[in-house]
Amino acid sequence: MTIILDCDSDIFIAETPTELAAQLISRLPHSPDDRMLADLAAAVFGCDYLDIIITRTSS
């Protein structure tokens, strides 16, 4: 099975969901802002936008 994700500026092709996730995560900046994370979650769930609460923790 091949998974193809067509975005505005890129096309991602992967054999597994894990491979696709790795490609997407590798494109994130070192410290993504909350809006970018919400947009990524929306893309994963197939929505235009997803209103979520993001909690960051550090140890």
N, CA, C and O atoms as a GROMACS GRO file, in nm:
protein
  236
    1MET      N    1   0.085  -0.117   0.000
    1MET     CA    2   0.000   0.000   0.000
    1MET      C    3   0.090   0.124   0.000
    1MET      O    4   0.191   0.127   0.069
    2THR      N    5   0.052   0.222  -0.076
    2THR     CA    6   0.124   0.349  -0.079
    2THR      C    7   0.031   0.459  -0.030
    2THR      O    8  -0.085   0.466  -0.069
    3ILE      N    9   0.084   0.545   0.057
    3ILE     CA   10   0.009   0.658   0.110
    3ILE      C   11   0.064   0.784   0.046
    3ILE      O   12   0.185   0.807   0.048
    4ILE      N   13  -0.023   0.865  -0.011
    4ILE     CA   14   0.018   0.991  -0.073
    4ILE      C   15  -0.055   1.105  -0.003
    4ILE      O   16  -0.178   1.104   0.007
    5LEU      N   17   0.022   1.203   0.046
    5LEU     CA   18  -0.034   1.322   0.110
    5LEU      C   19   0.007   1.442   0.026
    5LEU      O   20   0.125   1.476   0.019
    6ASP      N   21  -0.091   1.506  -0.037
    6ASP     CA   22  -0.066   1.622  -0.123
    6ASP      C   23  -0.096   1.749  -0.044
    6ASP      O   24  -0.212   1.776  -0.013
    7CYS      N   25   0.008   1.825  -0.012
    7CYS     CA   26  -0.007   1.950   0.062
    7CYS      C   27   0.007   2.067  -0.035
    7CYS      O   28   0.030   2.047  -0.154
    8ASP      N   29  -0.007   2.188   0.017
    8ASP     CA   30   0.004   2.307  -0.068
    8ASP      C   31   0.137   2.312  -0.143
    8ASP      O   32   0.139   2.339  -0.263
    9SER      N   33   0.246   2.286  -0.073
    9SER     CA   34   0.377   2.303  -0.135
    9SER      C   35   0.457   2.174  -0.150
    9SER      O   36   0.563   2.175  -0.212
   10ASP      N   37   0.409   2.064  -0.095
   10ASP     CA   38   0.483   1.939  -0.098
   10ASP      C   39   0.390   1.821  -0.121
   10ASP      O   40   0.269   1.828  -0.096
   11ILE      N   41   0.448   1.714  -0.170
   11ILE     CA   42   0.378   1.586  -0.181
   11ILE      C   43   0.462   1.484  -0.105
   11ILE      O   44   0.581   1.468  -0.132
   12PHE      N   45   0.399   1.414  -0.011
   12PHE     CA   46   0.467   1.313   0.067
   12PHE      C   47   0.418   1.176   0.023
   12PHE      O   48   0.297   1.155   0.009
   13ILE      N   49   0.510   1.084   0.001
   13ILE     CA   50   0.476   0.947  -0.040
   13ILE      C   51   0.543   0.852   0.058
   13ILE      O   52   0.663   0.862   0.085
   14ALA      N   53   0.464   0.759   0.113
   14ALA     CA   54   0.516   0.664   0.211
   14ALA      C   55   0.450   0.529   0.192
   14ALA      O   56   0.342   0.518   0.135
   15GLU      N   57   0.517   0.427   0.241
   15GLU     CA   58   0.463   0.291   0.235
   15GLU      C   59   0.379   0.258   0.358
   15GLU      O   60   0.290   0.174   0.351
   16THR      N   61   0.406   0.325   0.471
   16THR     CA   62   0.334   0.297   0.595
   16THR      C   63   0.297   0.429   0.663
   16THR      O   64   0.360   0.531   0.637
   17PRO      N   65   0.197   0.427   0.750
   17PRO     CA   66   0.165   0.548   0.827
   17PRO      C   67   0.282   0.596   0.912
   17PRO      O   68   0.301   0.716   0.931
   18THR      N   69   0.361   0.503   0.964
   18THR     CA   70   0.477   0.539   1.045
   18THR      C   71   0.579   0.617   0.962
   18THR      O   72   0.635   0.716   1.009
   19GLU      N   73   0.602   0.572   0.841
   19GLU     CA   74   0.696   0.641   0.752
   19GLU      C   75   0.644   0.781   0.717
   19GLU      O   76   0.722   0.876   0.712
   20LEU      N   77   0.514   0.793   0.692
   20LEU     CA   78   0.455   0.923   0.662
   20LEU      C   79   0.468   1.016   0.782
   20LEU      O   80   0.503   1.133   0.766
   21ALA      N   81   0.440   0.965   0.901
   21ALA     CA   82   0.453   1.046   1.022
   21ALA      C   83   0.596   1.094   1.040
   21ALA      O   84   0.619   1.209   1.077
   22ALA      N   85   0.692   1.007   1.015
   22ALA     CA   86   0.833   1.046   1.028
   22ALA      C   87   0.869   1.157   0.930
   22ALA      O   88   0.944   1.248   0.965
   23GLN      N   89   0.817   1.150   0.808
   23GLN     CA   90   0.843   1.255   0.710
   23GLN      C   91   0.784   1.388   0.755
   23GLN      O   92   0.849   1.492   0.744
   24LEU      N   93   0.662   1.384   0.806
   24LEU     CA   94   0.597   1.508   0.851
   24LEU      C   95   0.668   1.567   0.972
   24LEU      O   96   0.691   1.688   0.978
   25ILE      N   97   0.703   1.483   1.067
   25ILE     CA   98   0.770   1.531   1.188
   25ILE      C   99   0.907   1.589   1.154
   25ILE      O  100   0.950   1.687   1.216
   26SER      N  101   0.976   1.531   1.057
   26SER     CA  102   1.108   1.582   1.020
   26SER      C  103   1.100   1.723   0.961
   26SER      O  104   1.201   1.794   0.959
   27ARG      N  105   0.984   1.763   0.913
   27ARG     CA  106   0.967   1.896   0.853
   27ARG      C  107   0.936   2.004   0.957
   27ARG      O  108   0.942   2.123   0.925
   28LEU      N  109   0.904   1.964   1.080
   28LEU     CA  110   0.872   2.062   1.184
   28LEU      C  111   0.997   2.135   1.230
   28LEU      O  112   1.104   2.075   1.239
   29PRO      N  113   0.985   2.264   1.258
   29PRO     CA  114   1.099   2.334   1.318
   29PRO      C  115   1.126   2.281   1.458
   29PRO      O  116   1.043   2.210   1.515
   30HIS      N  117   1.240   2.316   1.513
   30HIS     CA  118   1.280   2.265   1.645
   30HIS      C  119   1.176   2.298   1.752
   30HIS      O  120   1.147   2.215   1.838
   31SER      N  121   1.119   2.417   1.748
   31SER     CA  122   1.018   2.458   1.846
   31SER      C  123   0.894   2.510   1.774
   31SER      O  124   0.877   2.632   1.762
   32PRO      N  125   0.807   2.421   1.726
   32PRO     CA  126   0.687   2.468   1.655
   32PRO      C  127   0.593   2.541   1.750
   32PRO      O  128   0.584   2.509   1.868
   33ASP      N  129   0.522   2.641   1.696
   33ASP     CA  130   0.427   2.713   1.780
   33ASP      C  131   0.296   2.635   1.789
   33ASP      O  132   0.275   2.537   1.717
   34ASP      N  133   0.209   2.679   1.878
   34ASP     CA  134   0.084   2.608   1.901
   34ASP      C  135  -0.003   2.601   1.776
   34ASP      O  136  -0.069   2.500   1.752
   35ARG      N  137  -0.004   2.707   1.697
   35ARG     CA  138  -0.085   2.709   1.574
   35ARG      C  139  -0.036   2.603   1.476
   35ARG      O  140  -0.116   2.533   1.414
   36MET      N  141   0.096   2.590   1.461
   36MET     CA  142   0.152   2.491   1.370
   36MET      C  143   0.115   2.350   1.415
   36MET      O  144   0.081   2.265   1.333
   37LEU      N  145   0.122   2.325   1.545
   37LEU     CA  146   0.085   2.193   1.597
   37LEU      C  147  -0.063   2.164   1.576
   37LEU      O  148  -0.101   2.052   1.544
   38ALA      N  149  -0.147   2.267   1.593
   38ALA     CA  150  -0.291   2.249   1.569
   38ALA      C  151  -0.318   2.220   1.422
   38ALA      O  152  -0.401   2.135   1.390
   39ASP      N  153  -0.248   2.290   1.332
   39ASP     CA  154  -0.264   2.266   1.189
   39ASP      C  155  -0.219   2.125   1.152
   39ASP      O  156  -0.283   2.058   1.070
   40LEU      N  157  -0.111   2.079   1.212
   40LEU     CA  158  -0.063   1.943   1.185
   40LEU      C  159  -0.164   1.840   1.233
   40LEU      O  160  -0.193   1.743   1.162
   41ALA      N  161  -0.218   1.860   1.352
   41ALA     CA  162  -0.320   1.768   1.403
   41ALA      C  163  -0.443   1.768   1.313
   41ALA      O  164  -0.501   1.662   1.288
   42ALA      N  165  -0.482   1.885   1.264
   42ALA     CA  166  -0.597   1.893   1.174
   42ALA      C  167  -0.570   1.816   1.046
   42ALA      O  168  -0.658   1.747   0.994
   43ALA      N  169  -0.448   1.827   0.994
   43ALA     CA  170  -0.414   1.754   0.871
   43ALA      C  171  -0.419   1.604   0.894
   43ALA      O  172  -0.466   1.529   0.808
   44VAL      N  173  -0.371   1.560   1.009
   44VAL     CA  174  -0.372   1.417   1.040
   44VAL      C  175  -0.515   1.365   1.048
   44VAL      O  176  -0.544   1.254   1.002
   45PHE      N  177  -0.605   1.445   1.107
   45PHE     CA  178  -0.744   1.403   1.122
   45PHE      C  179  -0.831   1.440   1.002
   45PHE      O  180  -0.950   1.410   1.002
   46GLY      N  181  -0.774   1.504   0.900
   46GLY     CA  182  -0.848   1.535   0.778
   46GLY      C  183  -0.942   1.652   0.791
   46GLY      O  184  -1.044   1.657   0.722
   47CYS      N  185  -0.910   1.749   0.877
   47CYS     CA  186  -0.995   1.867   0.897
   47CYS      C  187  -0.925   1.990   0.837
   47CYS      O  188  -0.804   1.987   0.812
   48ASP      N  189  -1.002   2.096   0.815
   48ASP     CA  190  -0.940   2.222   0.776
   48ASP      C  191  -0.868   2.286   0.893
   48ASP      O  192  -0.760   2.343   0.877
   49TYR      N  193  -0.928   2.277   1.011
   49TYR     CA  194  -0.866   2.332   1.132
   49TYR      C  195  -0.920   2.254   1.251
   49TYR      O  196  -1.035   2.211   1.251
   50LEU      N  197  -0.838   2.236   1.348
   50LEU     CA  198  -0.877   2.161   1.467
   50LEU      C  199  -0.845   2.246   1.589
   50LEU      O  200  -0.731   2.287   1.609
   51ASP      N  201  -0.945   2.273   1.670
   51ASP     CA  202  -0.927   2.352   1.791
   51ASP      C  203  -0.891   2.257   1.905
   51ASP      O  204  -0.977   2.184   1.954
   52ILE      N  205  -0.767   2.258   1.946
   52ILE     CA  206  -0.722   2.168   2.051
   52ILE      C  207  -0.644   2.245   2.156
   52ILE      O  208  -0.597   2.356   2.132
   53ILE      N  209  -0.632   2.185   2.272
   53ILE     CA  210  -0.551   2.241   2.379
   53ILE      C  211  -0.420   2.164   2.382
   53ILE      O  212  -0.419   2.041   2.388
   54ILE      N  213  -0.311   2.237   2.379
   54ILE     CA  214  -0.180   2.174   2.380
   54ILE      C  215  -0.112   2.208   2.512
   54ILE      O  216  -0.102   2.324   2.550
   55THR      N  217  -0.068   2.106   2.581
   55THR     CA  218   0.003   2.126   2.707
   55THR      C  219   0.146   2.079   2.690
   55THR      O  220   0.170   1.966   2.648
   56ARG      N  221   0.238   2.165   2.723
   56ARG     CA  222   0.379   2.127   2.715
   56ARG      C  223   0.429   2.103   2.856
   56ARG      O  224   0.399   2.179   2.948
   57THR      N  225   0.505   1.998   2.872
   57THR     CA  226   0.564   1.969   3.001
   57THR      C  227   0.713   1.954   2.984
   57THR      O  228   0.762   1.919   2.877
   58SER      N  229   0.784   1.980   3.089
   58SER     CA  230   0.929   1.958   3.086
   58SER      C  231   0.968   1.893   3.218
   58SER      O  232   0.906   1.916   3.322
   59SER      N  233   1.072   1.813   3.211
   59SER     CA  234   1.114   1.744   3.333
   59SER      C  235   1.246   1.796   3.381
   59SER      O  236   1.297   1.750   3.483
   0.00000   0.00000   0.00000
